[in-house]
Amino acid sequence: MSPAVKYTLGRLGLFVVVLALLLPVPLNFLIKVMVALVASAGFSFFLLAKWRNEMAEQLGAAADRRRAEKERLRAALAGDEAAAAAGDRAGGATGGGAAGGSTAGGVASGTTAGGAAGGTAGGAPAGNRARSVDAAEQTGTDSSGGGRATESKPDGK
């Protein structure tokens, strides 16, 4: 079972137990729920520390994987063929070089993929990434979503 699921179920279980213990107490139900929330949070800090740490490690590892994949994709879009080939899941990377743009496994096939001179690669547009790159070309922004394009496309469009 996933550490996040274990921790979440543990928190819910503690809340239910504390609320069940407070039911015989003569207080308003909403006050019982609020007390149960606060008490279960305090108990979980101590009782579920191991599961919380496991969940934090799992989330940290996932964040590191996403960060590495993002860096690899940015490098591939910038024209780094080694980065494109290192994480290519669909086959070999096409296009490339400083003047021709780069496609990372067909992610942006047929569109400008952020090469130094804004070149294009052959093929048909594939998926949402291709549409977002097309939209970036029309607005004059680069495919990373931030800055302005620094050079024009060779075909004059």
C-alpha positions, 0 to 999 in steps of 0.5 A: 500500500502506498505510504500516502494512502496509509498516512491518509487512512491513519489520519482519518482513522484517528479522527473517527476514534477521537470523535467516537470517544467524544460522542458521549460528552454532552457538547454540541456536535460541531464542537465535538468535531472541531475538538476531534480534528485538533486532537487527531492532528496532535495524535497523528503528529506523534503516532503516525510520524513513521508513515508521514516520513515515508510519504514525504520520501515518496513525494520527494522522490517523485518531485526529483523524477519530475524535475529531472524529466523537465530538465531533460525535456528543456535540454532536448527542446534546446537542441541537445540531442543526447538529452533527447535520446536519453529519455526518448520513449517513442524511438529516436529523436528527429530534427536537431542541431542548433539551426534545425530545432529538436523534437523529443520523441515525436512530442512536437513533431511537425512544429517548432520545438525551440531550436536556436534558430526556430527551425521546424522538423518534418511530420504531422503535429502530434498532441497538445504539446504541438498545439501549444508550440503553434500557439506560442509561435503565433504570439511570439513567445518561446515554447517554454512559456516565458520569454519572447522569441529572439530570432525569426523562423527561416521560412519567413512566417 
